Amino acid sequence: MAAIRTEIENTLLLTRKELESSYQAAYLCDHGCGCEFIENQYTFIKAEIEQIDKNILERQGQIDGLII
């Protein structure tokens, strides 16, 4: 279980870093670029990540309850 938890945590960390990096690159692009609505996409994706984090914590509690 610890290996699975570590793998999920590492994936989330890398995803957050990539999201922030991509947001900055898109934010600084020229006017008229296809990413002009990046703020909405960024907000949506951040909300999804927060929901996934919440789900992981809930599942983690359920798994911990089974192990004890």
MARNU-794609 format. One line per field, with one value per atom (N, C-alpha, C, O, CB): atom name; residue in one letter; z, y, x. Coordinates in nm, 4 decimals. Glycine has a CB too. Example, Ala and Ser with C-alpha at 12.3 -4.5 7.8 and 13.67 -1.06 7.14 Angstrom:
REM residues 2
atomo: c(N  CA  C  O  CB  N  CA  C  O  CB)
residuo: c(A  A  A  A  A  S  S  S  S  S)
c3: c(0.7800  0.7800  0.7800  0.8465  0.9046  0.7080  0.7140  0.7870  0.8039  0.5725)
c2: c(-0.5690  -0.4500  -0.3300  -0.3319  -0.4473  -0.2250  -0.1060  0.0030  0.1138  -0.0598)
c1: c(1.3190  1.2300  1.3200  1.4236  1.1308  1.2850  1.3670  1.2900  1.3409  1.4084)
//
This chain:
REM residues 68
atomo: c(N  CA  C  O  CB  N  CA  C  O  CB  N  CA  C  O  CB  N  CA  C  O  CB  N  CA  C  O  CB  N  CA  C  O  CB  N  CA  C  O  CB  N  CA  C  O  CB  N  CA  C  O  CB  N  CA  C  O  CB  N  CA  C  O  CB  N  CA  C  O  CB  N  CA  C  O  CB  N  CA  C  O  CB  N  CA  C  O  CB  N  CA  C  O  CB  N  CA  C  O  CB  N  CA  C  O  CB  N  CA  C  O  CB  N  CA  C  O  CB  N  CA  C  O  CB  N  CA  C  O  CB  N  CA  C  O  CB  N  CA  C  O  CB  N  CA  C  O  CB  N  CA  C  O  CB  N  CA  C  O  CB  N  CA  C  O  CB  N  CA  C  O  CB  N  CA  C  O  CB  N  CA  C  O  CB  N  CA  C  O  CB  N  CA  C  O  CB  N  CA  C  O  CB  N  CA  C  O  CB  N  CA  C  O  CB  N  CA  C  O  CB  N  CA  C  O  CB  N  CA  C  O  CB  N  CA  C  O  CB  N  CA  C  O  CB  N  CA  C  O  CB  N  CA  C  O  CB  N  CA  C  O  CB  N  CA  C  O  CB  N  CA  C  O  CB  N  CA  C  O  CB  N  CA  C  O  CB  N  CA  C  O  CB  N  CA  C  O  CB  N  CA  C  O  CB  N  CA  C  O  CB  N  CA  C  O  CB  N  CA  C  O  CB  N  CA  C  O  CB  N  CA  C  O  CB  N  CA  C  O  CB  N  CA  C  O  CB  N  CA  C  O  CB  N  CA  C  O  CB  N  CA  C  O  CB  N  CA  C  O  CB  N  CA  C  O  CB  N  CA  C  O  CB  N  CA  C  O  CB  N  CA  C  O  CB  N  CA  C  O  CB  N  CA  C  O  CB)
residuo: c(M  M  M  M  M  A  A  A  A  A  A  A  A  A  A  I  I  I  I  I  R  R  R  R  R  T  T  T  T  T  E  E  E  E  E  I  I  I  I  I  E  E  E  E  E  N  N  N  N  N  T  T  T  T  T  L  L  L  L  L  L  L  L  L  L  L  L  L  L  L  T  T  T  T  T  R  R  R  R  R  K  K  K  K  K  E  E  E  E  E  L  L  L  L  L  E  E  E  E  E  S  S  S  S  S  S  S  S  S  S  Y  Y  Y  Y  Y  Q  Q  Q  Q  Q  A  A  A  A  A  A  A  A  A  A  Y  Y  Y  Y  Y  L  L  L  L  L  C  C  C  C  C  D  D  D  D  D  H  H  H  H  H  G  G  G  G  G  C  C  C  C  C  G  G  G  G  G  C  C  C  C  C  E  E  E  E  E  F  F  F  F  F  I  I  I  I  I  E  E  E  E  E  N  N  N  N  N  Q  Q  Q  Q  Q  Y  Y  Y  Y  Y  T  T  T  T  T  F  F  F  F  F  I  I  I  I  I  K  K  K  K  K  A  A  A  A  A  E  E  E  E  E  I  I  I  I  I  E  E  E  E  E  Q  Q  Q  Q  Q  I  I  I  I  I  D  D  D  D  D  K  K  K  K  K  N  N  N  N  N  I  I  I  I  I  L  L  L  L  L  E  E  E  E  E  R  R  R  R  R  Q  Q  Q  Q  Q  G  G  G  G  G  Q  Q  Q  Q  Q  I  I  I  I  I  D  D  D  D  D  G  G  G  G  G  L  L  L  L  L  I  I  I  I  I  I  I  I  I  I)
c3: c(0.0000  0.0000  0.0000  -0.0628  0.1194  0.0696  0.0753  -0.0628  -0.0968  0.1732  -0.1425  -0.2768  -0.3649  -0.4443  -0.3399  -0.3512  -0.4299  -0.3885  -0.4730  -0.4118  -0.2576  -0.2070  -0.2591  -0.3039  -0.0526  -0.2537  -0.3006  -0.4496  -0.4931  -0.2717  -0.5265  -0.6709  -0.7010  -0.7873  -0.7386  -0.6322  -0.6533  -0.6113  -0.6827  -0.5749  -0.4982  -0.4514  -0.5489  -0.5778  -0.3119  -0.5997  -0.6961  -0.8256  -0.8841  -0.7259  -0.8693  -0.9914  -0.9738  -1.0630  -1.0295  -0.8604  -0.8338  -0.8270  -0.8769  -0.7031  -0.7664  -0.7572  -0.8962  -0.9271  -0.6703  -0.9794  -1.1149  -1.1964  -1.2756  -1.1840  -1.1767  -1.2485  -1.2111  -1.2980  -1.2192  -1.0833  -1.0387  -1.0981  -1.1448  -0.8855  -1.0963  -1.1519  -1.3011  -1.3493  -1.1282  -1.3739  -1.5176  -1.5436  -1.6361  -1.5814  -1.4642  -1.4795  -1.4597  -1.5390  -1.3803  -1.3550  -1.3280  -1.4372  -1.4791  -1.1935  -1.4831  -1.5897  -1.7194  -1.7868  -1.6124  -1.7537  -1.8756  -1.8658  -1.9637  -1.9019  -1.7493  -1.7298  -1.7535  -1.8231  -1.5887  -1.6967  -1.7140  -1.8612  -1.9108  -1.6297  -1.9299  -2.0717  -2.1531  -2.2407  -2.1257  -2.1252  -2.1989  -2.1624  -2.2481  -2.1709  -2.0382  -1.9926  -2.0619  -2.0877  -1.8409  -2.0911  -2.1502  -2.3033  -2.3646  -2.1021  -2.3655  -2.5114  -2.5734  -2.5034  -2.5557  -2.7044  -2.7780  -2.7769  -2.7660  -2.9215  -2.7883  -2.7982  -2.9237  -3.0286  -2.8010  -2.9112  -3.0246  -3.0302  -3.1145  -3.1512  -2.9439  -2.9382  -2.8930  -2.8272  -2.8413  -2.9278  -2.8912  -2.7418  -2.6981  -2.9554  -2.6647  -2.5200  -2.4457  -2.3256  -2.4656  -2.5160  -2.4512  -2.3356  -2.2512  -2.5522  -2.3309  -2.2224  -2.1212  -2.0575  -2.2788  -2.1080  -2.0219  -1.8757  -1.8030  -2.0333  -1.8322  -1.6915  -1.6565  -1.5503  -1.6636  -1.7467  -1.7216  -1.7176  -1.6300  -1.8288  -1.8109  -1.8143  -1.6888  -1.6277  -1.9406  -1.6514  -1.5337  -1.4085  -1.3282  -1.5169  -1.3922  -1.2768  -1.2738  -1.1684  -1.2782  -1.3891  -1.3992  -1.3620  -1.2851  -1.5414  -1.4162  -1.3900  -1.2438  -1.1824  -1.4817  -1.1872  -1.0441  -0.9578  -0.8609  -1.0019  -0.9917  -0.9154  -0.9271  -0.8293  -0.9649  -1.0466  -1.0641  -0.9800  -0.9180  -1.2123  -0.9775  -0.8976  -0.7495  -0.6783  -0.9214  -0.7032  -0.5622  -0.5297  -0.4223  -0.5304  -0.6219  -0.6005  -0.5976  -0.5162  -0.7111  -0.6855  -0.6876  -0.5576  -0.5002  -0.8093  -0.5107  -0.3825  -0.2697  -0.1853  -0.3506  -0.2692  -0.1664  -0.1745  -0.0723  -0.1816  -0.2967  -0.3155  -0.2682  -0.2070  -0.4619  -0.2961  -0.2531  -0.1010  -0.0443  -0.3091  -0.0349  0.1114  0.1689  0.2678  0.1638  0.1066  0.1523  0.1359  0.2273  0.0758  0.0196  -0.0069  0.0858  0.1337  -0.1552  0.1092  0.1984  0.3379  0.4011  0.2046  0.3857  0.5152  0.5165  0.6156  0.5515  0.4064  0.3967  0.3978  0.4638  0.2702  0.3247  0.3211  0.4572  0.5051  0.2150  0.5199  0.6527  0.7516  0.8383  0.7020  0.7394  0.8265  0.8067  0.9022  0.8022  0.6858  0.6574  0.7115  0.7542  0.5076  0.7093  0.7533  0.9045  0.9567  0.7041  0.9744  1.1213  1.1742  1.2957  1.1801)
c2: c(-0.1188  0.0000  0.1262  0.2259  -0.0007  0.1220  0.2393  0.2733  0.3907  0.2158  0.1716  0.1952  0.2611  0.3498  0.0641  0.2183  0.2779  0.4228  0.5112  0.1980  0.4466  0.5830  0.6729  0.7846  0.5839  0.6255  0.7027  0.7326  0.8444  0.6280  0.6341  0.6526  0.7584  0.8436  0.5190  0.7543  0.8521  0.9917  1.0889  0.8118  1.0022  1.1322  1.1914  1.3109  1.1193  1.1085  1.1565  1.2022  1.3033  1.0468  1.1273  1.1648  1.2979  1.3827  1.0563  1.3172  1.4441  1.5605  1.6692  1.4354  1.5386  1.6433  1.6831  1.8019  1.5971  1.5851  1.6135  1.6825  1.7723  1.4848  1.6404  1.7008  1.8473  1.9321  1.6251  1.8772  2.0165  2.1026  2.2136  2.0242  2.0510  2.1266  2.1515  2.2620  2.0513  2.0509  2.0658  2.1645  2.2454  1.9290  2.1584  2.2491  2.3936  2.4810  2.2134  2.4188  2.5542  2.6036  2.7190  2.5599  2.5186  2.5547  2.5855  2.6840  2.4425  2.5023  2.5232  2.6499  2.7232  2.4029  2.6755  2.7963  2.9199  3.0124  2.7993  2.9219  3.0373  3.0569  3.1695  3.0203  2.9495  2.9587  3.0121  3.0966  2.8210  2.9643  3.0091  3.1529  3.2299  2.9161  3.1883  3.3221  3.4292  3.5401  3.3322  3.3939  3.4892  3.4891  3.5600  3.4600  3.4137  3.4050  3.5293  3.6123  3.2800  3.5408  3.6567  3.6620  3.5594  3.6542  3.7836  3.8045  3.7348  3.7361  3.9567  3.6749  3.6054  3.4588  3.3846  3.6720  3.4179  3.2776  3.1939  3.2451  3.2579  3.0681  2.9792  2.9587  2.9041  2.8479  3.0005  2.9782  3.1027  3.1157  2.9349  3.1945  3.3177  3.2941  3.3819  3.4086  3.1775  3.1461  3.0505  2.9709  3.0854  3.0598  2.9661  2.9778  2.8784  2.9917  3.0951  3.1123  3.0205  2.9583  3.2593  3.0127  2.9253  2.7792  2.7040  2.9457  2.7397  2.6016  2.5700  2.4644  2.5772  2.6629  2.6445  2.6273  2.5372  2.7637  2.7126  2.7053  2.5730  2.5110  2.8216  2.5302  2.4037  2.2855  2.1980  2.3854  2.2838  2.1728  2.1723  2.0660  2.1826  2.2907  2.2972  2.2416  2.1702  2.4428  2.2735  2.2219  2.0702  2.0015  2.2854  2.0176  1.8722  1.8071  1.7032  1.8360  1.8670  1.8131  1.8142  1.7175  1.8944  1.9218  1.9293  1.8203  1.7605  2.0685  1.7944  1.6889  1.5516  1.4664  1.6932  1.5308  1.4035  1.3866  1.2777  1.3968  1.4931  1.4868  1.4472  1.3640  1.6231  1.5074  1.4765  1.3295  1.2616  1.5676  1.2810  1.1410  1.0472  0.9440  1.1141  1.0823  0.9994  0.9925  0.8852  1.0549  1.1057  1.1069  1.0214  0.9507  1.2507  1.0281  0.9460  0.7978  0.7182  0.9816  0.7618  0.6210  0.5742  0.4608  0.6024  0.6642  0.6319  0.5992  0.5037  0.7484  0.6783  0.6516  0.5194  0.4465  0.7613  0.4864  0.3576  0.2423  0.1408  0.3519  0.2585  0.1532  0.1376  0.0258  0.1846  0.2504  0.2443  0.1757  0.1012  0.3848  0.2004  0.1362  -0.0136  -0.0877  0.1939  -0.0598  -0.2032  -0.2707  -0.3861  -0.2272  -0.1980  -0.2558  -0.2686  -0.3639  -0.1708  -0.1737  -0.1743  -0.2765  -0.2934  -0.0396)
c1: c(0.0812  0.0000  0.0863  0.0507  -0.0928  0.1982  0.2853  0.3397  0.3538  0.4009  0.3703  0.4224  0.3173  0.3490  0.4694  0.1932  0.0841  0.0645  0.0503  -0.0482  0.0637  0.0472  0.1588  0.1326  0.0454  0.2819  0.3962  0.3847  0.4121  0.5262  0.3447  0.3292  0.2228  0.2439  0.2922  0.1105  0.0039  0.0500  0.0252  -0.1227  0.1156  0.1633  0.2646  0.2601  0.2255  0.3560  0.4555  0.3892  0.4280  0.5585  0.2897  0.2172  0.1465  0.1507  0.1157  0.0821  0.0136  0.1119  0.0829  -0.0655  0.2267  0.3272  0.3761  0.3857  0.4448  0.4069  0.4518  0.3426  0.3709  0.4954  0.2186  0.1065  0.0914  0.0714  -0.0236  0.1009  0.0897  0.2006  0.1755  0.0939  0.3235  0.4363  0.4160  0.4410  0.5690  0.3713  0.3477  0.2338  0.2418  0.3154  0.1303  0.0172  0.0615  0.0266  -0.0945  0.1376  0.1846  0.2780  0.2687  0.2548  0.3668  0.4594  0.3852  0.4153  0.5602  0.2898  0.2107  0.1276  0.1135  0.1195  0.0733  -0.0056  0.0802  0.0382  -0.0660  0.1992  0.2876  0.3244  0.3238  0.4149  0.3558  0.3916  0.2742  0.2928  0.4356  0.1555  0.0373  0.0011  -0.0421  -0.0816  0.0183  -0.0175  0.0671  0.0205  -0.0010  0.1911  0.2838  0.2817  0.3615  0.4227  0.1952  0.1927  0.1295  0.0715  0.1168  0.1413  0.0901  -0.0619  -0.1291  0.1403  -0.1149  -0.2594  -0.3120  -0.2477  -0.2937  -0.4285  -0.4870  -0.4494  -0.4999  -0.4460  -0.3639  -0.3237  -0.4442  -0.5348  -0.2014  -0.4445  -0.5542  -0.5712  -0.6725  -0.5342  -0.4761  -0.4845  -0.5324  -0.5087  -0.3487  -0.5996  -0.6418  -0.7385  -0.7564  -0.7053  -0.8007  -0.8935  -0.8304  -0.8994  -1.0223  -0.7009  -0.6265  -0.6701  -0.6674  -0.4750  -0.7096  -0.7496  -0.8664  -0.8678  -0.7880  -0.9643  -1.0787  -1.0358  -1.0785  -1.1861  -0.9527  -0.9043  -0.8231  -0.8396  -0.8191  -0.7354  -0.6511  -0.7368  -0.7125  -0.5553  -0.8359  -0.9249  -0.9998  -1.0136  -1.0239  -1.0479  -1.1204  -1.0303  -1.0702  -1.1760  -0.9107  -0.8179  -0.7750  -0.7656  -0.6939  -0.7487  -0.7126  -0.8250  -0.7990  -0.6809  -0.9496  -1.0640  -1.0708  -1.1004  -1.1961  -1.0435  -1.0433  -0.9339  -0.9567  -1.0244  -0.8164  -0.7058  -0.7423  -0.7154  -0.5761  -0.8028  -0.8442  -0.9464  -0.9412  -0.9034  -1.0389  -1.1384  -1.0711  -1.1067  -1.2466  -0.9751  -0.9017  -0.8244  -0.8228  -0.8051  -0.7604  -0.6889  -0.7846  -0.7512  -0.6220  -0.9033  -1.0029  -1.0440  -1.0543  -1.1268  -1.0673  -1.1044  -0.9943  -1.0222  -1.1361  -0.8705  -0.7574  -0.7520  -0.7311  -0.6243  -0.7705  -0.7681  -0.8809  -0.8615  -0.7790  -0.9988  -1.1101  -1.0782  -1.1000  -1.2380  -1.0269  -0.9922  -0.8794  -0.8787  -0.9502  -0.7853  -0.6752  -0.7283  -0.6830  -0.5746  -0.8239  -0.8859  -0.9573  -0.9514  -0.9821  -1.0257  -1.0940  -0.9945  -1.0167  -1.1791  -0.8855  -0.7827  -0.7178  -0.6986  -0.6756  -0.6836  -0.6232  -0.7163  -0.6706  -0.5882  -0.8473  -0.9455  -0.9490  -0.9725  -1.0829  -0.9265  -0.9254  -0.8001  -0.8038  -0.9362  -0.6901  -0.5624  -0.5560  -0.4981  -0.4457  -0.6148  -0.6087  -0.6995  -0.7095  -0.6435)
//
